[in-house]
Amino acid sequence: MKTLWCDLETFSETPITHGTHKYAESVRVLLFGYAIDDEPAKVWDLTTQEWVPEDLIEALTDSSVNTVWHNGANFDSVVLRHADNLRVDLSYERVDDSMVKAYSHGLPGALADLCEVYGLPVDKAKDKDGKRLVLKFCKPGRNGKIHDRFTDPEDWRRFVNYCRLDVEAMRTIYKKLPDWNWKQKDREQFAIDQRINNRGVLMDVELAHAAIALAEKVRRNNSEKARELTGGVVSSATQRDATLRFILERYGVELPNLTRATIEKRLADENLPEEVKELLRVRLSSTKTSTAKYKKLVDCVNSDNRLRGCLQFRGASRTGRFSGKLMQLQNLPRPSLSQWLIDLGYDAIKDGWAECVADPGELMASCLRGCIIAPEGKHLVVADLSNIEGRMLAWLAGEEWKIRAFRLFDAGKGTDLYKATYGRTFGIKAEDVTKTQRQIGKVMELALGYQGGVGAFLTFAAAYGIDLDELAEHVKISINPTYWNQAEGSYDWYKEKRLTHGLKRETFIACESVKLAWRAAHPAIQKFWKDIDEAAISALNGVPAKAGRIWFDKKGSWLRMRLPSGRFVCYPGANLEDGGVGVGTFSYMGLNQYSRRWERIRTYAGKISENCTQATAADILIEAMRPIEDAGFGIVLSVHDEFITEAPLDKTHEELEKLMATPPVWAEGLPLAAAGYTALRYKKD
């Protein structure tokens, strides 16, 4: 099969930050860089009015020729479908993408970063000059001036050469990338992802505009209230330092910050002056009225009110999950209001009576999901894989009691797993577990499955509103004394190491004893962590090894973790740390999620177990895409373990649930379940 290596340079007055699909509505192609197989790269300059080169048009129109781009799925192929001066509608199956191929193997996506990873010579000066040229020719200048080959002929020649060099670099990188996760099946899944991104999701743009207007009204009102309450000292409710200083100087009340948690805690203080409380309420109202996502929606939505390009295939660098783009629909706030209030809120925001329903800021945040709507004649059919990570971890590790409990629950013959976990940990019958105890069981499940300790338990307990001091009293009288005594015996060591997280002594002991009891109730998962350590070390020493349903091997400088699906989780540049003993069994080269730099990252068995669990869960979700699409459900978005689809009115959520809960052939014995709903607006079920 022939390969056409391609790169476009384009011009549009729409900022690229508004998304490729919005950008492409007014785009034109300036340069088309290309190379056929191993021939030297060329550049077709479309501004010269010359006809498309014969070899290029022949390759583009030949369906047997594979086209390779860098970020081609999310940029170049979209541009070619819309550009005024060049229309080419490539089939999704013909779009190969070096950036997505890199993501699929745990590598960074930027071409310059990949050159550094592979040790290719990168001329920093030329790279910087290339970026300058793109900024100069691909968008209007600050004064609206448009630069081109006539206004700046010398720079234009450099620009053409920059395009040619990009093709050469992309071709070199593509050939160096591994193809373990880039087989025919991966390409087919990638093609479906492109269809989803190009289909887009229909948005209630009227609601977004109304929310932005409401937020501005609330901001003005709150600023006026802040000025009145402070005699003009604080001119805006969002002025943090000025507000803190005013409260301290006028009322002698010192606050550490003005976070939501701090404000809500102090509002419950009976001794706090009412004037201070009112000012804090105004501040809290102002912090709730952020409209960043509403504004992003308005900026990025297409002229047909559909928001496109919101998913990045294999964008999560280690697990291969989807990552979000543009409006970040993967990260919508959890509604704090009841659904019936939210349903009232849509019209209330649009018609100007939102204050009659609820706090405007709280209402806007709760209504954000509802911006996703069904087109006329269809409805949204939504389904979510139920507790997929808990099920997956138990299956991978072989925790048989838990797998049986999931199956019984799915068959309607058993209690849910949060009750089962609490019951097994505390030694009581699952059916006797109370609502409060079930919540503790939920926190245990979320926090402790990946070798988490007290710190992880704290994080999830806070998220689910568990008072840890109250928990300590409950645990002390409920838990097996063996675990309490063991935790009590280790307290001084944790305190000496400053690992008590600032907790009271008994509170820390309670959390630690819950951890110990949970681990004792999950012997197979504990063994799985140990086996992962040993298997990774063995593989790095040249001997492939197995942990549960996972295999490890070493390929060159890569440590590979083979999932049951056959896909690999890849750890480039993996090395043993500390002789493979203790936390940090090995390290690898990866993108630091905080610094966003490519650097060495230490890991441990719990994190690796999280990687393989989430990666295999992603494989379940992604492999369900084809049968879902074939059944007439048009997927418009994936949010974590959930699919949002548009479907004819006769399609039911039960049908979608069944499709999602049918394990692929490689996942025999995995207990899967899904739960969903149908609606005209997206919501939190």
Beta strands, then each sheet from edge to edge (+ up, - down):
strand 1: 3-11
strand 2: 28-36
strand 3: 42-45
strand 4: 66-69
strand 5: 95-97
strand 6: 201-202
strand 7: 306-307
strand 8: 311-312
strand 9: 323-324
strand 10: 378-385
strand 11: 545-547
strand 12: 550-555
strand 13: 558-562
strand 14: 568-571
strand 15: 575-576
strand 16: 586-591
strand 17: 598-603
strand 18: 634-639
strand 19: 642-648
strand 20: 674-679
sheet 1: 3+ 2- 1+ 4+ 5+
sheet 2: 6+ 7-
sheet 3: 8+ 9-
sheet 4: 18+ 19- 10+ 20-
sheet 5: 11+ 12- 13+ 14-
sheet 6: 15+ 16- 17+
end
